[in-house]
Amino acid sequence: MSAKPKLAPGQRFAKKEDPTTVWVVERAWFPPGLPVHYYLINERPPFREILLAESALLDKRLYLRLGERGADTTPAKRPWNRSHIDRLLHSTD
């Protein structure tokens, strides 16, 4: 049985040593035999994706939890929507 995730898509974090780069939780991942991990996407270009353990994100020595952005965190409006990022990464323009 997988542990219940403590974070939800749309929650925002920044590394303590780089508070200008904001990471947004995209989805949880439940690797067998390991703690819950999360895929996060950089809020602004370049849209990089990282994978972090829940314990790392919740460690206040490493990451700062930021406030919600409001209505623009809905999947249809957020600038870091997965399909939007895929189009940007794979465009030939």
N, C-alpha and C positions, 0 to 999 in steps of 0.2 A: 504494500500500500504506500502510495506517495504522500509526502507531507503536504499540508495545505500551504499554498504560497502566502507570504505576508505582504507582498507587493502586487499592484495592479497595473495594467497597461496605462500609459499616460503619466505615471509618476516620474518626477524629474530629479536628477542628481547631478552633482558636480564634484570632481576630485578636489580635495582641499588645496593641493598645490597648483591647480589649474581651474579656478572657479569661473573662468570665462567660457569654458567648454561645457555645455549642458548635455547630459545623456538622458534619454527618455526610455522608460521601460516599454518594450514592444510586446514580449510574451515570456511566459515561464517555460522552463525545460526541466524535465524530471529524469535525469540520468539514473539508470539502475544502480543501486548501492551507494549513491552519492547524494549530497544535499541538493536542494532546489537551486537551479541557476536561472539567470535571466538574460535574454537578448536585449541589448540596449542600442539605440541609434542616436548618433550625434544630431542635435536639434537643428544645426545649420550646416550648409555645405562646407567641406565635403562630407557627405552622408556616410560615415563609417559605422560599422556594426561591431559591437564587442559582446563577449559572453562573460558574465561574472557570477560568482557564487552569491547567494542571498546574504551570507554572513559578511562578505566583503562590502556589499552595498549598505548594510545596516551598521557597519563599524564607523562610528563618528570620527575616528582618527583618520579614516581614509576618504570617506565621502560625506558630502553635505546634502541633506534632503531639501529640495527647493519647493516653493509653493506651486500650486496648480496654476495653469495659464487660463483657465476658464473655458469658454465655449470652444476655443480653437483646439482643444485636446480630443474632440470627437473624431473618430476615424475618417469621416468624410472631409473634415476641414483642416486637420493637422498637416503641416508642411512635410512631415516625415512619414507620411502614409507609405506602407510597404510597396504598393504598386507604383506610386509616384517615384520612389527611390529607384526601383528596378528600371523604370523608363529612363531616368537620368543616367544610371550606370551603364545601360546598354544602348543608349542612343548613338547614332553614327554622325550626328551633326558636328 
